Amino acid sequence: MIFLVIKFYILCYNIHMIPRIIWPFLWSYDVNSMDIKADCKIIIFNVLNYGDFDAIKWLFKTYREEEIVSNANIFPETSWNKKSLNLWKIRLGINPKKSRF
């Protein structure tokens, strides 16, 4: 019985963990304390802004496109890499705020 409880706990814990392929794009965060759902804004922004092909594939498997677009729009244009912003404006139709103020 204890084995099943431990296995269930590990399975549930792993569901909310961020995979290692995403870690390089969250370099300024403690990824071990991050949660896929609770920290979705940061994860989505950093993967869209800095992620490689595998990270982008993971992002679209993990989050719905509507969720990605709504979270991407939160960050102002000044926070984005210009090339990344232009790509996602075309691909997803995002329209972030012009500035923070």
FIMARPA-778489 format. One record per atom (N, C-alpha, C): residue number from 1; residue in three letters; x, y, z. Coordinates in pm, 1 decimal. Layout:
BEGIN
num=NUM	residu=ALA	X=X	Y=Y	Z=Z .
...
This chain:
BEGIN
num=1	residu=MET	X=81.7	Y=-120.2	Z=0.0 .
num=1	residu=MET	X=0.0	Y=0.0	Z=0.0 .
num=1	residu=MET	X=86.2	Y=126.8	Z=0.0 .
num=2	residu=ILE	X=189.3	Y=126.9	Z=79.8 .
num=2	residu=ILE	X=277.7	Y=244.0	Z=86.9 .
num=2	residu=ILE	X=343.4	Y=268.2	Z=-48.4 .
num=3	residu=PHE	X=381.8	Y=161.3	Z=-117.2 .
num=3	residu=PHE	X=443.7	Y=173.5	Z=-248.4 .
num=3	residu=PHE	X=350.2	Y=244.9	Z=-346.2 .
num=4	residu=LEU	X=221.5	Y=210.5	Z=-344.5 .
num=4	residu=LEU	X=124.4	Y=274.0	Z=-434.1 .
num=4	residu=LEU	X=108.6	Y=422.5	Z=-403.2 .
num=5	residu=VAL	X=107.2	Y=456.9	Z=-276.7 .
num=5	residu=VAL	X=93.3	Y=596.6	Z=-236.5 .
num=5	residu=VAL	X=215.0	Y=675.6	Z=-282.5 .
num=6	residu=ILE	X=333.7	Y=620.3	Z=-263.6 .
num=6	residu=ILE	X=456.5	Y=687.3	Z=-307.0 .
num=6	residu=ILE	X=458.4	Y=701.8	Z=-458.2 .
num=7	residu=LYS	X=421.0	Y=596.9	Z=-529.3 .
num=7	residu=LYS	X=418.7	Y=601.6	Z=-675.6 .
num=7	residu=LYS	X=318.9	Y=707.0	Z=-723.9 .
num=8	residu=PHE	X=201.2	Y=714.8	Z=-661.8 .
num=8	residu=PHE	X=100.8	Y=814.2	Z=-697.1 .
num=8	residu=PHE	X=153.8	Y=954.9	Z=-671.2 .
num=9	residu=TYR	X=221.0	Y=975.7	Z=-558.8 .
num=9	residu=TYR	X=277.6	Y=1105.9	Z=-525.6 .
num=9	residu=TYR	X=382.3	Y=1147.5	Z=-629.6 .
num=10	residu=ILE	X=469.4	Y=1056.2	Z=-666.2 .
num=10	residu=ILE	X=571.8	Y=1085.8	Z=-766.0 .
num=10	residu=ILE	X=508.2	Y=1119.7	Z=-899.5 .
num=11	residu=LEU	X=406.5	Y=1044.2	Z=-939.6 .
num=11	residu=LEU	X=337.0	Y=1070.2	Z=-1065.6 .
num=11	residu=LEU	X=273.6	Y=1208.6	Z=-1063.9 .
num=12	residu=CYS	X=204.1	Y=1245.0	Z=-958.3 .
num=12	residu=CYS	X=140.0	Y=1376.4	Z=-948.0 .
num=12	residu=CYS	X=243.6	Y=1487.9	Z=-944.4 .
num=13	residu=TYR	X=353.1	Y=1465.0	Z=-875.0 .
num=13	residu=TYR	X=458.4	Y=1565.4	Z=-866.7 .
num=13	residu=TYR	X=520.4	Y=1589.3	Z=-1004.0 .
num=14	residu=ASN	X=544.1	Y=1483.2	Z=-1078.0 .
num=14	residu=ASN	X=607.0	Y=1494.7	Z=-1209.5 .
num=14	residu=ASN	X=518.3	Y=1564.5	Z=-1311.7 .
num=15	residu=ILE	X=388.2	Y=1553.3	Z=-1295.5 .
num=15	residu=ILE	X=295.9	Y=1618.5	Z=-1388.1 .
num=15	residu=ILE	X=314.7	Y=1770.3	Z=-1384.6 .
num=16	residu=HIS	X=343.8	Y=1824.6	Z=-1267.3 .
num=16	residu=HIS	X=355.5	Y=1969.4	Z=-1251.9 .
num=16	residu=HIS	X=498.9	Y=2020.1	Z=-1263.9 .
num=17	residu=MET	X=593.1	Y=1930.1	Z=-1280.9 .
num=17	residu=MET	X=732.6	Y=1971.2	Z=-1295.7 .
num=17	residu=MET	X=761.2	Y=2016.7	Z=-1438.1 .
num=18	residu=ILE	X=855.9	Y=2104.9	Z=-1448.9 .
num=18	residu=ILE	X=897.0	Y=2156.4	Z=-1579.9 .
num=18	residu=ILE	X=1006.2	Y=2064.9	Z=-1635.0 .
num=19	residu=PRO	X=991.3	Y=2017.2	Z=-1758.0 .
num=19	residu=PRO	X=1092.4	Y=1926.6	Z=-1814.0 .
num=19	residu=PRO	X=1227.9	Y=1996.2	Z=-1834.0 .
num=20	residu=ARG	X=1331.8	Y=1917.2	Z=-1835.0 .
num=20	residu=ARG	X=1468.8	Y=1969.8	Z=-1845.0 .
num=20	residu=ARG	X=1493.6	Y=2048.1	Z=-1974.1 .
num=21	residu=ILE	X=1422.1	Y=2015.5	Z=-2080.6 .
num=21	residu=ILE	X=1445.3	Y=2088.5	Z=-2206.5 .
num=21	residu=ILE	X=1402.1	Y=2234.7	Z=-2197.4 .
num=22	residu=ILE	X=1321.0	Y=2267.7	Z=-2097.5 .
num=22	residu=ILE	X=1271.7	Y=2404.5	Z=-2079.7 .
num=22	residu=ILE	X=1362.7	Y=2484.5	Z=-1986.4 .
num=23	residu=TRP	X=1439.2	Y=2418.2	Z=-1903.6 .
num=23	residu=TRP	X=1522.0	Y=2484.9	Z=-1802.9 .
num=23	residu=TRP	X=1613.2	Y=2593.5	Z=-1858.4 .
num=24	residu=PRO	X=1679.4	Y=2574.1	Z=-1972.9 .
num=24	residu=PRO	X=1770.0	Y=2680.1	Z=-2021.1 .
num=24	residu=PRO	X=1699.6	Y=2813.6	Z=-2049.2 .
num=25	residu=PHE	X=1570.6	Y=2809.9	Z=-2073.1 .
num=25	residu=PHE	X=1496.2	Y=2931.1	Z=-2106.5 .
num=25	residu=PHE	X=1436.5	Y=2996.9	Z=-1982.6 .
num=26	residu=LEU	X=1455.4	Y=2932.3	Z=-1869.3 .
num=26	residu=LEU	X=1410.5	Y=2985.9	Z=-1740.4 .
num=26	residu=LEU	X=1531.3	Y=3000.2	Z=-1648.3 .
num=27	residu=TRP	X=1642.9	Y=3039.0	Z=-1704.5 .
num=27	residu=TRP	X=1770.4	Y=3040.4	Z=-1633.0 .
num=27	residu=TRP	X=1769.7	Y=3127.9	Z=-1508.6 .
num=28	residu=SER	X=1687.9	Y=3229.8	Z=-1504.1 .
num=28	residu=SER	X=1688.6	Y=3319.7	Z=-1388.0 .
num=28	residu=SER	X=1587.5	Y=3279.0	Z=-1279.8 .
num=29	residu=TYR	X=1524.8	Y=3164.0	Z=-1297.1 .
num=29	residu=TYR	X=1425.0	Y=3116.0	Z=-1201.4 .
num=29	residu=TYR	X=1468.5	Y=2983.2	Z=-1140.3 .
num=30	residu=ASP	X=1417.4	Y=2953.5	Z=-1022.0 .
num=30	residu=ASP	X=1440.2	Y=2823.5	Z=-959.1 .
num=30	residu=ASP	X=1333.4	Y=2728.2	Z=-1012.8 .
num=31	residu=VAL	X=1367.3	Y=2653.7	Z=-1116.8 .
num=31	residu=VAL	X=1268.6	Y=2569.2	Z=-1184.3 .
num=31	residu=VAL	X=1216.6	Y=2457.4	Z=-1095.3 .
num=32	residu=ASN	X=1292.5	Y=2418.1	Z=-995.6 .
num=32	residu=ASN	X=1246.3	Y=2312.6	Z=-904.9 .
num=32	residu=ASN	X=1129.9	Y=2357.7	Z=-818.3 .
num=33	residu=SER	X=1115.4	Y=2487.0	Z=-800.3 .
num=33	residu=SER	X=1003.7	Y=2537.6	Z=-719.8 .
num=33	residu=SER	X=889.8	Y=2592.1	Z=-806.9 .
num=34	residu=MET	X=905.6	Y=2584.3	Z=-938.9 .
num=34	residu=MET	X=802.0	Y=2634.4	Z=-1029.9 .
num=34	residu=MET	X=698.8	Y=2525.5	Z=-1058.5 .
num=35	residu=ASP	X=579.8	Y=2570.5	Z=-1092.4 .
num=35	residu=ASP	X=469.4	Y=2480.9	Z=-1125.3 .
num=35	residu=ASP	X=417.1	Y=2518.2	Z=-1263.9 .
num=36	residu=ILE	X=386.2	Y=2418.3	Z=-1345.8 .
num=36	residu=ILE	X=341.6	Y=2441.8	Z=-1482.7 .
num=36	residu=ILE	X=216.1	Y=2530.0	Z=-1487.8 .
num=37	residu=LYS	X=124.5	Y=2508.6	Z=-1397.2 .
num=37	residu=LYS	X=0.4	Y=2587.4	Z=-1398.3 .
num=37	residu=LYS	X=16.4	Y=2722.3	Z=-1329.3 .
num=38	residu=ALA	X=76.2	Y=2721.7	Z=-1212.2 .
num=38	residu=ALA	X=87.7	Y=2845.1	Z=-1134.5 .
num=38	residu=ALA	X=180.3	Y=2947.9	Z=-1200.0 .
num=39	residu=ASP	X=281.8	Y=2901.9	Z=-1268.6 .
num=39	residu=ASP	X=380.1	Y=2991.6	Z=-1329.0 .
num=39	residu=ASP	X=369.5	Y=2996.4	Z=-1480.9 .
num=40	residu=CYS	X=250.0	Y=2975.2	Z=-1532.3 .
num=40	residu=CYS	X=232.2	Y=2966.2	Z=-1677.8 .
num=40	residu=CYS	X=270.4	Y=3094.8	Z=-1750.5 .
num=41	residu=LYS	X=246.4	Y=3211.2	Z=-1691.3 .
num=41	residu=LYS	X=280.5	Y=3337.9	Z=-1758.6 .
num=41	residu=LYS	X=430.1	Y=3346.3	Z=-1787.4 .
num=42	residu=ILE	X=510.3	Y=3317.8	Z=-1686.9 .
num=42	residu=ILE	X=655.9	Y=3324.9	Z=-1701.1 .
num=42	residu=ILE	X=705.6	Y=3219.6	Z=-1799.0 .
num=43	residu=ILE	X=653.5	Y=3098.8	Z=-1786.2 .
num=43	residu=ILE	X=696.9	Y=2989.3	Z=-1872.5 .
num=43	residu=ILE	X=662.8	Y=3018.9	Z=-2018.3 .
num=44	residu=ILE	X=540.1	Y=3058.7	Z=-2043.6 .
num=44	residu=ILE	X=496.1	Y=3086.9	Z=-2180.4 .
num=44	residu=ILE	X=578.4	Y=3200.3	Z=-2241.0 .
num=45	residu=PHE	X=595.5	Y=3308.6	Z=-2167.1 .
num=45	residu=PHE	X=671.4	Y=3422.1	Z=-2219.5 .
num=45	residu=PHE	X=815.2	Y=3383.2	Z=-2252.2 .
num=46	residu=ASN	X=881.8	Y=3316.2	Z=-2160.2 .
num=46	residu=ASN	X=1022.7	Y=3282.7	Z=-2181.6 .
num=46	residu=ASN	X=1042.1	Y=3181.3	Z=-2293.4 .
num=47	residu=VAL	X=953.6	Y=3084.9	Z=-2305.1 .
num=47	residu=VAL	X=967.5	Y=2987.5	Z=-2413.1 .
num=47	residu=VAL	X=938.3	Y=3052.8	Z=-2547.8 .
num=48	residu=LEU	X=837.2	Y=3136.4	Z=-2556.5 .
num=48	residu=LEU	X=810.1	Y=3205.4	Z=-2682.7 .
num=48	residu=LEU	X=923.3	Y=3300.3	Z=-2719.3 .
num=49	residu=ASN	X=979.7	Y=3365.5	Z=-2621.4 .
num=49	residu=ASN	X=1081.9	Y=3466.3	Z=-2645.8 .
num=49	residu=ASN	X=1219.5	Y=3405.9	Z=-2674.2 .
num=50	residu=TYR	X=1255.1	Y=3297.7	Z=-2605.1 .
num=50	residu=TYR	X=1391.0	Y=3244.5	Z=-2613.9 .
num=50	residu=TYR	X=1398.3	Y=3097.6	Z=-2654.6 .
num=51	residu=GLY	X=1285.4	Y=3029.1	Z=-2660.4 .
num=51	residu=GLY	X=1284.5	Y=2884.6	Z=-2678.6 .
num=51	residu=GLY	X=1327.2	Y=2835.6	Z=-2815.6 .
num=52	residu=ASP	X=1373.5	Y=2711.3	Z=-2818.2 .
num=52	residu=ASP	X=1407.6	Y=2646.1	Z=-2945.0 .
num=52	residu=ASP	X=1288.0	Y=2564.0	Z=-2993.2 .
num=53	residu=PHE	X=1306.5	Y=2490.8	Z=-3101.4 .
num=53	residu=PHE	X=1197.0	Y=2416.8	Z=-3163.4 .
num=53	residu=PHE	X=1134.1	Y=2315.0	Z=-3067.2 .
num=54	residu=ASP	X=1217.0	Y=2240.2	Z=-2995.3 .
num=54	residu=ASP	X=1164.5	Y=2140.0	Z=-2901.7 .
num=54	residu=ASP	X=1086.8	Y=2204.0	Z=-2787.1 .
num=55	residu=ALA	X=1135.1	Y=2316.5	Z=-2739.1 .
num=55	residu=ALA	X=1065.7	Y=2387.1	Z=-2631.5 .
num=55	residu=ALA	X=930.9	Y=2440.4	Z=-2679.3 .
num=56	residu=ILE	X=926.1	Y=2491.2	Z=-2800.7 .
num=56	residu=ILE	X=800.6	Y=2541.5	Z=-2857.6 .
num=56	residu=ILE	X=700.5	Y=2427.6	Z=-2874.9 .
num=57	residu=LYS	X=748.8	Y=2311.7	Z=-2923.6 .
num=57	residu=LYS	X=659.9	Y=2195.5	Z=-2936.9 .
num=57	residu=LYS	X=602.4	Y=2156.4	Z=-2801.4 .
num=58	residu=TRP	X=686.3	Y=2153.2	Z=-2698.2 .
num=58	residu=TRP	X=638.9	Y=2119.5	Z=-2563.3 .
num=58	residu=TRP	X=534.1	Y=2221.1	Z=-2517.4 .
num=59	residu=LEU	X=559.8	Y=2349.2	Z=-2543.2 .
num=59	residu=LEU	X=469.1	Y=2455.6	Z=-2500.5 .
num=59	residu=LEU	X=329.4	Y=2434.2	Z=-2558.4 .
num=60	residu=PHE	X=322.5	Y=2403.9	Z=-2688.3 .
num=60	residu=PHE	X=191.6	Y=2387.1	Z=-2752.9 .
num=60	residu=PHE	X=124.6	Y=2255.4	Z=-2716.1 .
num=61	residu=LYS	X=200.2	Y=2157.9	Z=-2668.0 .
num=61	residu=LYS	X=140.7	Y=2034.0	Z=-2616.9 .
num=61	residu=LYS	X=87.4	Y=2052.8	Z=-2475.5 .
num=62	residu=THR	X=149.1	Y=2145.1	Z=-2402.4 .
num=62	residu=THR	X=116.7	Y=2164.4	Z=-2261.2 .
num=62	residu=THR	X=3.6	Y=2264.5	Z=-2239.5 .
num=63	residu=TYR	X=0.9	Y=2369.8	Z=-2319.0 .
num=63	residu=TYR	X=-98.4	Y=2476.4	Z=-2302.0 .
num=63	residu=TYR	X=-183.9	Y=2490.1	Z=-2428.1 .
num=64	residu=ARG	X=-308.9	Y=2533.1	Z=-2408.3 .
num=64	residu=ARG	X=-396.4	Y=2561.5	Z=-2522.5 .
num=64	residu=ARG	X=-349.5	Y=2689.9	Z=-2590.2 .
num=65	residu=GLU	X=-375.0	Y=2702.7	Z=-2719.0 .
num=65	residu=GLU	X=-330.7	Y=2820.5	Z=-2793.3 .
num=65	residu=GLU	X=-391.7	Y=2948.1	Z=-2736.6 .
num=66	residu=GLU	X=-517.2	Y=2943.8	Z=-2695.1 .
num=66	residu=GLU	X=-582.4	Y=3062.5	Z=-2637.8 .
num=66	residu=GLU	X=-510.6	Y=3106.5	Z=-2510.5 .
num=67	residu=GLU	X=-467.5	Y=3009.5	Z=-2430.2 .
num=67	residu=GLU	X=-395.7	Y=3039.4	Z=-2307.1 .
num=67	residu=GLU	X=-258.5	Y=3101.4	Z=-2338.0 .
num=68	residu=ILE	X=-193.7	Y=3050.8	Z=-2440.3 .
num=68	residu=ILE	X=-63.1	Y=3104.0	Z=-2481.4 .
num=68	residu=ILE	X=-78.5	Y=3248.6	Z=-2527.9 .
num=69	residu=VAL	X=-177.8	Y=3274.3	Z=-2611.7 .
num=69	residu=VAL	X=-199.4	Y=3409.9	Z=-2664.7 .
num=69	residu=VAL	X=-233.7	Y=3507.3	Z=-2552.3 .
num=70	residu=SER	X=-324.9	Y=3470.2	Z=-2465.2 .
num=70	residu=SER	X=-364.6	Y=3562.7	Z=-2358.1 .
num=70	residu=SER	X=-248.5	Y=3594.3	Z=-2264.2 .
num=71	residu=ASN	X=-165.4	Y=3495.3	Z=-2234.4 .
num=71	residu=ASN	X=-50.2	Y=3519.8	Z=-2147.0 .
num=71	residu=ASN	X=60.2	Y=3596.3	Z=-2219.2 .
num=72	residu=ALA	X=76.7	Y=3573.8	Z=-2347.7 .
num=72	residu=ALA	X=179.1	Y=3645.9	Z=-2424.6 .
num=72	residu=ALA	X=143.7	Y=3794.0	Z=-2435.5 .
num=73	residu=ASN	X=16.8	Y=3826.2	Z=-2440.7 .
num=73	residu=ASN	X=-26.7	Y=3965.4	Z=-2453.0 .
num=73	residu=ASN	X=-4.8	Y=4046.6	Z=-2325.9 .
num=74	residu=ILE	X=17.4	Y=3980.8	Z=-2214.3 .
num=74	residu=ILE	X=36.5	Y=4050.2	Z=-2086.8 .
num=74	residu=ILE	X=166.5	Y=4129.9	Z=-2084.8 .
num=75	residu=PHE	X=270.2	Y=4075.7	Z=-2146.7 .
num=75	residu=PHE	X=402.2	Y=4138.1	Z=-2142.2 .
num=75	residu=PHE	X=413.1	Y=4248.3	Z=-2247.1 .
num=76	residu=PRO	X=466.3	Y=4365.1	Z=-2209.0 .
num=76	residu=PRO	X=475.9	Y=4476.4	Z=-2304.5 .
num=76	residu=PRO	X=577.1	Y=4448.2	Z=-2414.9 .
num=77	residu=GLU	X=563.5	Y=4518.1	Z=-2525.3 .
num=77	residu=GLU	X=653.5	Y=4501.1	Z=-2640.1 .
num=77	residu=GLU	X=799.5	Y=4519.8	Z=-2601.3 .
num=78	residu=THR	X=825.4	Y=4608.7	Z=-2506.9 .
num=78	residu=THR	X=963.6	Y=4637.1	Z=-2467.0 .
num=78	residu=THR	X=1030.8	Y=4518.8	Z=-2398.0 .
num=79	residu=SER	X=953.9	Y=4421.8	Z=-2350.6 .
num=79	residu=SER	X=1010.1	Y=4303.3	Z=-2285.7 .
num=79	residu=SER	X=1049.6	Y=4194.9	Z=-2385.6 .
num=80	residu=TRP	X=1002.0	Y=4206.4	Z=-2505.5 .
num=80	residu=TRP	X=1021.4	Y=4102.2	Z=-2606.9 .
num=80	residu=TRP	X=1149.1	Y=4122.8	Z=-2687.9 .
num=81	residu=ASN	X=1204.7	Y=4013.3	Z=-2736.4 .
num=81	residu=ASN	X=1306.7	Y=4015.9	Z=-2840.0 .
num=81	residu=ASN	X=1232.3	Y=4053.0	Z=-2968.1 .
num=82	residu=LYS	X=1283.8	Y=4146.5	Z=-3045.6 .
num=82	residu=LYS	X=1210.1	Y=4196.8	Z=-3163.5 .
num=82	residu=LYS	X=1176.4	Y=4086.6	Z=-3263.5 .
num=83	residu=LYS	X=1271.2	Y=3998.3	Z=-3290.4 .
num=83	residu=LYS	X=1245.8	Y=3891.2	Z=-3387.4 .
num=83	residu=LYS	X=1140.7	Y=3793.6	Z=-3336.0 .
num=84	residu=SER	X=1148.2	Y=3761.0	Z=-3207.9 .
num=84	residu=SER	X=1048.2	Y=3670.5	Z=-3149.6 .
num=84	residu=SER	X=910.3	Y=3733.9	Z=-3153.7 .
num=85	residu=LEU	X=904.1	Y=3860.7	Z=-3116.8 .
num=85	residu=LEU	X=775.9	Y=3931.4	Z=-3117.6 .
num=85	residu=LEU	X=714.9	Y=3931.9	Z=-3256.9 .
num=86	residu=ASN	X=794.4	Y=3962.6	Z=-3358.2 .
num=86	residu=ASN	X=742.2	Y=3965.0	Z=-3495.2 .
num=86	residu=ASN	X=691.8	Y=3827.5	Z=-3538.6 .
num=87	residu=LEU	X=765.0	Y=3722.5	Z=-3503.9 .
num=87	residu=LEU	X=721.1	Y=3586.5	Z=-3537.9 .
num=87	residu=LEU	X=586.4	Y=3554.9	Z=-3475.9 .
num=88	residu=TRP	X=573.0	Y=3581.2	Z=-3346.0 .
num=88	residu=TRP	X=449.3	Y=3544.1	Z=-3277.3 .
num=88	residu=TRP	X=333.8	Y=3638.3	Z=-3309.4 .
num=89	residu=LYS	X=363.0	Y=3759.5	Z=-3353.0 .
num=89	residu=LYS	X=255.0	Y=3845.8	Z=-3402.5 .
num=89	residu=LYS	X=194.0	Y=3785.3	Z=-3528.6 .
num=90	residu=ILE	X=280.8	Y=3731.9	Z=-3615.6 .
num=90	residu=ILE	X=232.8	Y=3670.2	Z=-3740.2 .
num=90	residu=ILE	X=166.8	Y=3535.8	Z=-3712.2 .
num=91	residu=ARG	X=232.5	Y=3451.1	Z=-3635.9 .
num=91	residu=ARG	X=185.8	Y=3313.5	Z=-3613.7 .
num=91	residu=ARG	X=63.6	Y=3305.5	Z=-3522.8 .
num=92	residu=LEU	X=65.4	Y=3382.0	Z=-3411.5 .
num=92	residu=LEU	X=-43.3	Y=3372.6	Z=-3313.3 .
num=92	residu=LEU	X=-134.6	Y=3493.9	Z=-3311.0 .
num=93	residu=GLY	X=-93.0	Y=3600.3	Z=-3377.7 .
num=93	residu=GLY	X=-173.2	Y=3722.7	Z=-3376.2 .
num=93	residu=GLY	X=-169.3	Y=3794.6	Z=-3242.5 .
num=94	residu=ILE	X=-60.0	Y=3778.7	Z=-3167.8 .
num=94	residu=ILE	X=-52.7	Y=3847.2	Z=-3038.6 .
num=94	residu=ILE	X=-39.2	Y=3997.0	Z=-3061.7 .
num=95	residu=ASN	X=-84.7	Y=4072.4	Z=-2963.6 .
num=95	residu=ASN	X=-80.9	Y=4217.8	Z=-2971.6 .
num=95	residu=ASN	X=-51.5	Y=4273.8	Z=-2832.0 .
num=96	residu=PRO	X=76.0	Y=4264.3	Z=-2788.6 .
num=96	residu=PRO	X=108.6	Y=4312.0	Z=-2653.7 .
num=96	residu=PRO	X=101.1	Y=4464.4	Z=-2643.4 .
num=97	residu=LYS	X=92.2	Y=4508.5	Z=-2518.5 .
num=97	residu=LYS	X=88.1	Y=4653.1	Z=-2492.1 .
num=97	residu=LYS	X=215.8	Y=4718.2	Z=-2544.6 .
num=98	residu=LYS	X=206.0	Y=4846.2	Z=-2581.6 .
num=98	residu=LYS	X=322.2	Y=4917.7	Z=-2635.0 .
num=98	residu=LYS	X=428.4	Y=4941.8	Z=-2527.9 .
num=99	residu=SER	X=387.2	Y=4971.7	Z=-2404.6 .
num=99	residu=SER	X=484.8	Y=4992.3	Z=-2297.9 .
num=99	residu=SER	X=424.1	Y=4947.9	Z=-2165.2 .
num=100	residu=ARG	X=506.0	Y=4951.7	Z=-2061.4 .
num=100	residu=ARG	X=458.6	Y=4910.4	Z=-1928.7 .
num=100	residu=ARG	X=365.0	Y=5011.9	Z=-1866.2 .
num=101	residu=PHE	X=371.1	Y=5134.2	Z=-1910.1 .
num=101	residu=PHE	X=297.3	Y=5241.8	Z=-1842.3 .
num=101	residu=PHE	X=175.5	Y=5283.7	Z=-1916.5 .
